[in-house]
Amino acid sequence: MILIVGCTIIALMMLLYISLALGAPYGFLAMGGKYDKKIPSPIRIQVGISVIFQGFSMFVLLSIGNTFGSSPHLIMIIFGYIFMVYFFINTGLNLLSKSKYEKIIMSPLALFLSFSFAYYLFT
């Protein structure tokens, strides 16, 4: 169940970032709320590239959750630890955001993702 919820959160974050990269006015949900509406064009490329990073994090979560039928390789376990720490730090940064929406919405999602990685790494 944790795996399904974690992957769903990552998929929704990917959809959000794809829409931001395409110019949707949801800038208040990302990048510390620095951009209230649309993210400027040059930065949209960075936002689009982060979707690849998020997709890889989903693959790692699926791997350490033994979805592929075998024990995860050491490299996937290492990336699992990296993502666990990344999402934990991201939680803190979201809480420091000037955007109340990023604090309320994105902080709990990042914290759940951090705990999702921790759950599969430590069980």
C-alpha positions in Angstrom: 0.0 0.0 0.0 2.9 2.4 0.8 4.4 1.6 -2.5 1.2 2.4 -4.4 0.6 5.7 -2.5 4.3 6.7 -2.9 4.3 6.1 -6.6 1.0 7.9 -7.0 2.4 10.9 -5.3 5.5 10.9 -7.5 3.2 10.5 -10.6 1.1 13.5 -9.5 4.3 15.5 -8.9 5.5 14.6 -12.4 2.1 15.8 -13.8 2.4 19.0 -11.9 6.0 19.6 -13.1 5.1 18.8 -16.7 2.2 21.3 -16.6 4.6 23.9 -15.0 7.1 23.3 -17.8 4.3 23.8 -20.4 3.3 27.1 -18.7 0.5 26.3 -16.3 -0.1 29.0 -13.7 0.8 26.8 -10.7 4.2 28.3 -9.8 3.1 28.8 -6.2 3.4 25.0 -5.7 7.0 24.8 -6.7 10.4 26.4 -6.3 9.7 28.0 -3.0 6.7 29.8 -4.3 9.1 32.3 -6.0 6.9 32.5 -9.1 3.3 33.1 -8.1 1.8 32.2 -11.5 3.7 31.0 -14.6 7.3 30.0 -14.3 9.6 32.0 -16.7 10.5 30.3 -19.9 14.2 29.7 -19.3 13.5 28.1 -15.9 10.8 25.8 -17.5 13.6 23.8 -19.1 15.0 23.0 -15.6 11.5 22.1 -14.4 11.0 19.8 -17.3 14.3 18.1 -16.7 13.3 17.5 -13.1 10.5 15.3 -14.4 13.2 12.8 -15.5 14.6 12.9 -11.9 11.2 12.2 -10.5 10.6 9.3 -12.9 13.9 7.8 -11.8 12.9 8.2 -8.1 9.7 6.2 -8.9 11.7 3.5 -10.6 14.0 3.3 -7.5 11.1 3.1 -5.1 9.5 0.3 -7.2 12.9 -1.5 -7.3 13.5 -1.3 -3.5 9.9 -2.4 -3.0 10.7 -5.6 -4.8 8.1 -4.9 -7.5 10.4 -6.4 -10.2 10.5 -9.8 -8.6 14.1 -9.9 -7.4 16.1 -8.2 -4.7 17.2 -4.7 -5.6 20.8 -4.2 -6.8 23.2 -2.3 -4.5 23.0 0.7 -6.7 19.2 0.9 -6.3 19.6 0.7 -2.6 22.2 3.5 -2.6 19.8 5.7 -4.7 17.0 4.7 -2.3 19.0 6.3 0.5 19.8 9.3 -1.6 16.1 9.8 -2.4 15.1 9.2 1.2 17.4 12.0 2.4 16.5 14.2 -0.6 12.8 14.1 0.1 13.4 14.6 3.9 15.5 17.8 3.1 12.9 18.8 0.6 10.2 18.6 3.3 12.2 21.1 5.4 12.7 23.4 2.5 9.0 23.3 1.6 8.2 24.3 5.2 10.5 27.3 4.8 8.8 28.3 1.6 7.1 31.7 1.3 4.2 29.9 -0.4 1.5 28.7 2.1 0.3 26.2 -0.5 3.8 24.7 -0.8 3.9 24.4 3.0 0.5 22.8 3.3 0.5 20.6 0.2 4.0 19.7 -0.8 5.6 19.3 2.6 3.5 16.4 3.7 3.8 14.7 0.3 7.7 15.0 0.4 7.7 13.7 4.0 5.5 10.7 3.0 7.9 10.0 0.1 10.9 10.1 2.5 9.2 7.7 4.8 8.2 5.5 1.9 11.9 5.1 0.9 12.8 4.5 4.5 10.2 1.9 5.0 11.5 -0.2 2.1 15.1 0.4 3.0 14.8 -0.7 6.6 12.3 -3.5 6.4 
